[in-house]
Amino acid sequence: MMLKLFTRKLQRGLLVMGSRRGQRLKSIPELDEEDKDAGKLPPNDVKKGQFAVTATKGGKTTRFVVELDDLNDPEFLELLEQAEDEFGFGQEGVLAVPCHPEELQRVLHGGKVRRASTEW
């Protein structure tokens, strides 16, 4: 599905470039709703090399923006394994880990991570 979405976006980009050179535009079928959902862009606070994670436990949920390098941290990987056990592997959207926000902050080396919002 992501390949289909990528292909359509690439085609559109090439058509726009071609139209600027005086070539005729061809029509491309519109994306269906499923394609649009699959291609949601990350929020503006999530930059290249980062991803969003929510820490959810005890009725409190906090969203964090995490560096990809943290995927090498054994404690963070343990939290991801707990998330797989509790929520399954096929989570959509922001990745949720089953821990208190303070625990995730500690695992991510207290300050290396940016907290995007306090409540979600």
Kinemage of the C-alpha trace (Angstrom):
@kinemage 1
@onewidth
@group {chain A} dominant
@subgroup {mainchain}
@vectorlist {calphas} color= white
{ca met a 1} P 0.000 0.000 0.000
{ca met a 2} L 2.806 2.448 0.861
{ca leu a 3} L 4.500 1.536 -2.423
{ca lys a 4} L 1.299 2.402 -4.292
{ca leu a 5} L 1.086 5.737 -2.475
{ca phe a 6} L 4.765 6.485 -3.105
{ca thr a 7} L 4.382 5.615 -6.789
{ca arg a 8} L 1.412 7.948 -7.179
{ca lys a 9} L 3.225 10.805 -5.441
{ca leu a 10} L 6.267 10.241 -7.620
{ca gln a 11} L 4.089 10.222 -10.728
{ca arg a 12} L 2.450 13.480 -9.692
{ca gly a 13} L 5.821 15.080 -9.078
{ca leu a 14} L 7.098 13.970 -12.462
{ca leu a 15} L 3.956 15.227 -14.172
{ca val a 16} L 4.275 18.624 -12.536
{ca met a 17} L 7.913 18.803 -13.609
{ca gly a 18} L 6.924 17.759 -17.119
{ca ser a 19} L 4.179 20.380 -17.294
{ca arg a 20} L 6.709 23.078 -16.464
{ca arg a 21} L 8.674 22.045 -19.528
{ca gly a 22} L 5.658 22.473 -21.797
{ca gln a 23} L 4.583 18.827 -21.846
{ca arg a 24} L 0.942 17.911 -21.520
{ca leu a 25} L -0.367 16.842 -18.092
{ca lys a 26} L -1.892 13.381 -17.847
{ca ser a 27} L -4.558 12.614 -15.284
{ca ile a 28} L -3.761 10.389 -12.318
{ca pro a 29} L -6.515 8.719 -10.304
{ca glu a 30} L -7.210 10.337 -6.952
{ca leu a 31} L -6.032 8.592 -3.821
{ca asp a 32} L -8.729 6.631 -2.046
{ca glu a 33} L -9.280 7.154 1.696
{ca glu a 34} L -7.200 4.096 2.627
{ca asp a 35} L -4.221 5.485 0.699
{ca lys a 36} L -4.609 8.886 2.344
{ca asp a 37} L -4.605 7.343 5.822
{ca ala a 38} L -1.528 5.252 5.028
{ca gly a 39} L 0.380 8.295 3.873
{ca lys a 40} L -0.245 10.628 6.785
{ca leu a 41} L 2.748 12.808 7.338
{ca pro a 42} L 4.311 13.030 10.785
{ca pro a 43} L 3.599 16.172 12.819
{ca asn a 44} L 5.883 19.167 12.321
{ca asp a 45} L 7.696 18.535 15.611
{ca val a 46} L 8.886 15.105 14.389
{ca lys a 47} L 11.972 15.752 12.274
{ca lys a 48} L 14.042 13.449 10.084
{ca gly a 49} L 15.658 10.786 12.261
{ca gln a 50} L 12.935 10.967 14.920
{ca phe a 51} L 9.627 9.292 15.747
{ca ala a 52} L 6.796 9.879 18.205
{ca val a 53} L 6.130 7.671 21.231
{ca thr a 54} L 3.494 7.910 23.941
{ca ala a 55} L 4.099 6.609 27.446
{ca thr a 56} L 0.775 5.345 28.781
{ca lys a 57} L 0.252 3.981 32.268
{ca gly a 58} L -1.902 4.759 35.270
{ca gly a 59} L -4.303 6.935 33.300
{ca lys a 60} L -1.541 9.337 32.295
{ca thr a 61} L -0.353 9.628 28.682
{ca thr a 62} L 2.550 11.803 27.565
{ca arg a 63} L 3.897 12.136 24.038
{ca phe a 64} L 7.634 12.223 23.327
{ca val a 65} L 9.707 12.805 20.206
{ca val a 66} L 12.509 10.236 20.202
{ca glu a 67} L 15.741 9.998 18.189
{ca leu a 68} L 16.235 6.888 16.035
{ca asp a 69} L 19.532 6.294 17.865
{ca asp a 70} L 17.494 5.350 20.935
{ca leu a 71} L 16.541 2.138 19.127
{ca asn a 72} L 20.020 0.922 20.130
{ca asp a 73} L 19.305 1.404 23.846
{ca pro a 74} L 18.614 -1.977 25.559
{ca glu a 75} L 16.215 -0.396 28.076
{ca phe a 76} L 14.224 1.270 25.300
{ca leu a 77} L 14.134 -1.999 23.339
{ca glu a 78} L 12.762 -3.703 26.458
{ca leu a 79} L 9.950 -1.127 26.565
{ca leu a 80} L 9.213 -1.853 22.896
{ca glu a 81} L 8.986 -5.573 23.679
{ca gln a 82} L 6.535 -4.783 26.495
{ca ala a 83} L 4.530 -2.680 24.031
{ca glu a 84} L 4.394 -5.601 21.604
{ca asp a 85} L 3.215 -7.938 24.384
{ca glu a 86} L 0.535 -5.528 25.597
{ca phe a 87} L -0.671 -3.822 22.408
{ca gly a 88} L 0.470 -6.131 19.601
{ca phe a 89} L 2.901 -5.513 16.791
{ca gly a 90} L 0.454 -3.818 14.407
{ca gln a 91} L -0.010 -0.494 16.202
{ca glu a 92} L -1.037 2.360 13.936
{ca gly a 93} L -0.064 5.972 14.416
{ca val a 94} L 2.032 6.998 17.384
{ca leu a 95} L 3.835 4.128 19.061
{ca ala a 96} L 2.557 3.541 22.614
{ca val a 97} L 4.719 2.012 25.331
{ca pro a 98} L 3.209 0.721 28.602
{ca cys a 99} L 5.149 2.726 31.172
{ca his a 100} L 4.862 5.879 33.225
{ca pro a 101} L 6.068 8.979 31.369
{ca glu a 102} L 8.757 9.503 34.006
{ca glu a 103} L 10.143 6.023 33.324
{ca leu a 104} L 10.386 6.682 29.586
{ca gln a 105} L 12.062 10.025 30.303
{ca arg a 106} L 14.626 8.215 32.489
{ca val a 107} L 15.229 5.499 29.878
{ca leu a 108} L 15.790 8.150 27.230
{ca his a 109} L 18.558 9.719 29.326
{ca gly a 110} L 16.593 12.496 30.994
{ca gly a 111} L 16.605 15.443 28.678
{ca lys a 112} L 17.883 13.957 25.456
{ca val a 113} L 14.254 13.567 24.458
{ca arg a 114} L 11.912 16.466 23.725
{ca arg a 115} L 8.504 16.296 25.323
{ca ala a 116} L 5.966 17.455 22.743
{ca ser a 117} L 2.981 17.704 25.049
{ca thr a 118} L 2.157 16.800 28.614
{ca glu a 119} L -1.271 15.291 28.082
{ca trp a 120} L -2.622 13.403 25.102
